[in-house]
Amino acid sequence: MTESMDVPIIASEVPVYAHPGDAGADLVSAEDVRLEPGQRALVGTGVRIALPDGYAAFVVPRSGLAAKHGITIVNSPGTVDAGYRGEIKVALLNTDAAHAFDIAVGDRIAQLILMPVPRARFIPVDELPDSTRGEGGFGSTGYQKEEVQA
């Protein structure tokens, strides 16, 4: 069973979940915007929410827009803190090098995922415990190409 919670909202169009079991509710554009190739824009959704303490909302790209049109979110995921009461805006980017993309009022432009977020107590120590990964950095757990000897 999926747990639900009440979230006070001010919006001309309330975010909706497209299918049962979806993690993200669709956010729609509250304005008409044309994104030229390589251009980014902060697009309003008209949505303002009041999250309970201990929760955050994350604004993430829609996979269809990314795959079909190269539209993504610059700061993905965008974080909406529990104390924020302003309009949720989406920093969209057109990664297509050749084609502009038009957004109309009411177009689905992103998804909103609500999650509980614990507060951390950062405890200074002189040494961290060992782990299987260790200090490996970016790409250290990915594909390793064998070196070819000439």
C-alpha positions as CSV (number, residue, x, y, z in Angstrom):
1,M,0.0,0.0,0.0
2,T,1.3,3.5,-0.9
3,E,1.2,6.0,1.9
4,S,-0.2,9.4,1.1
5,M,-0.1,12.8,2.8
6,D,-1.9,16.1,2.5
7,V,0.1,18.9,0.9
8,P,-1.5,22.4,1.0
9,I,-1.2,23.9,-2.5
10,I,-1.9,27.1,-4.4
11,A,-2.1,26.3,-8.2
12,S,-4.2,27.0,-11.2
13,E,-3.6,23.4,-12.2
14,V,-2.8,20.9,-9.5
15,P,0.0,18.4,-10.3
16,V,-1.5,14.9,-11.1
17,Y,0.0,11.4,-11.2
18,A,-0.5,10.1,-14.7
19,H,-0.7,6.4,-13.6
20,P,-1.3,4.5,-10.4
21,G,2.1,3.8,-8.8
22,D,3.9,6.7,-10.5
23,A,6.6,8.3,-8.3
24,G,6.3,11.8,-9.9
25,A,3.3,14.1,-10.3
26,D,3.3,16.1,-13.5
27,L,4.1,19.8,-13.4
28,V,2.7,21.9,-16.2
29,S,3.9,25.2,-17.7
30,A,2.0,28.4,-16.6
31,E,3.5,30.3,-19.5
32,D,4.3,30.1,-23.2
33,V,8.0,29.7,-23.8
34,R,10.1,29.1,-26.9
35,L,13.5,27.4,-26.3
36,E,15.9,27.9,-29.1
37,P,18.7,25.3,-29.6
38,G,21.1,25.5,-26.6
39,Q,18.8,28.0,-24.8
40,R,17.7,27.7,-21.2
41,A,14.7,29.4,-19.5
42,L,13.2,29.5,-16.0
43,V,9.6,28.4,-16.6
44,G,6.8,29.0,-14.1
45,T,4.4,26.4,-13.1
46,G,2.0,28.5,-11.0
47,V,2.4,25.9,-8.2
48,R,3.2,26.9,-4.6
49,I,3.2,24.2,-1.9
50,A,3.7,23.9,1.9
51,L,5.6,20.7,2.6
52,P,5.6,19.3,6.1
53,D,8.9,19.4,8.0
54,G,11.1,16.4,7.3
55,Y,10.1,16.3,3.6
56,A,11.5,17.8,0.4
57,A,10.1,17.8,-3.2
58,F,12.4,17.2,-6.1
59,V,11.8,18.6,-9.6
60,V,13.0,16.1,-12.2
61,P,12.9,15.9,-16.1
62,R,10.2,14.1,-18.0
63,S,11.8,11.2,-19.9
64,G,9.7,11.7,-23.0
65,L,10.8,15.3,-23.4
66,A,14.4,14.4,-22.9
67,A,14.3,11.4,-25.3
68,K,12.2,12.9,-28.1
69,H,13.2,16.6,-27.9
70,G,16.4,17.0,-25.9
71,I,14.6,19.0,-23.2
72,T,16.1,18.6,-19.7
73,I,16.4,20.4,-16.4
74,V,19.6,22.3,-15.8
75,N,19.8,21.7,-12.0
76,S,18.2,18.3,-11.9
77,P,16.9,17.5,-9.5
78,G,15.7,20.9,-8.4
79,T,15.1,20.8,-4.6
80,V,12.1,22.4,-3.0
81,D,12.7,22.6,0.8
82,A,9.9,22.3,3.3
83,G,10.2,26.0,4.3
84,Y,9.9,27.4,0.7
85,R,6.6,29.0,-0.2
86,G,7.3,30.6,-3.5
87,E,6.3,29.4,-7.0
88,I,8.0,26.3,-8.2
89,K,9.9,27.1,-11.4
90,V,11.7,24.8,-13.7
91,A,15.1,25.6,-15.3
92,L,14.6,24.0,-18.7
93,L,17.4,23.5,-21.3
94,N,17.0,22.6,-24.9
95,T,20.0,20.4,-25.7
96,D,18.9,19.9,-29.4
97,A,21.6,21.6,-31.6
98,A,19.2,22.2,-34.5
99,H,15.6,22.6,-33.4
100,A,13.7,25.1,-31.2
101,F,11.1,23.7,-28.8
102,D,7.8,25.5,-28.0
103,I,6.1,25.1,-24.7
104,A,2.5,26.2,-24.3
105,V,0.5,26.9,-21.1
106,G,-0.6,23.5,-19.8
107,D,2.2,21.4,-21.3
108,R,3.7,18.9,-19.0
109,I,7.3,20.0,-18.4
110,A,8.6,18.2,-15.3
111,Q,7.7,15.9,-12.5
112,L,7.5,16.5,-8.8
113,I,8.6,13.8,-6.4
114,L,8.0,14.2,-2.7
115,M,10.3,12.3,-0.3
116,P,11.1,12.2,3.4
117,V,14.5,13.6,4.2
118,P,16.3,13.0,7.5
119,R,18.4,15.7,9.1
120,A,22.0,14.6,9.4
121,R,24.2,15.2,12.5
122,F,27.7,15.6,11.0
123,I,30.2,14.2,13.5
124,P,33.9,15.2,12.9
125,V,36.3,12.2,13.0
126,D,39.9,11.7,12.2
127,E,39.3,8.6,10.1
128,L,36.3,7.1,8.2
129,P,35.4,3.4,8.4
130,D,36.5,1.2,5.5
131,S,34.1,0.3,2.7
132,T,34.2,-1.9,-0.4
133,R,34.4,1.1,-2.7
134,G,37.0,3.0,-0.7
135,E,38.2,6.3,-2.1
136,G,37.4,5.5,-5.8
137,G,36.2,8.6,-7.5
138,F,34.0,9.4,-10.5
139,G,33.8,6.4,-12.8
140,S,35.7,4.1,-10.5
141,T,32.9,1.5,-10.4
142,G,32.0,1.7,-14.1
143,Y,33.3,-0.1,-17.2
144,Q,37.0,-0.8,-17.0
145,K,38.7,-1.1,-20.4
146,E,41.7,-3.5,-20.5
147,E,44.9,-1.9,-21.6
148,V,46.2,-3.2,-24.9
149,Q,49.9,-3.7,-25.1
150,A,51.5,-2.8,-28.4
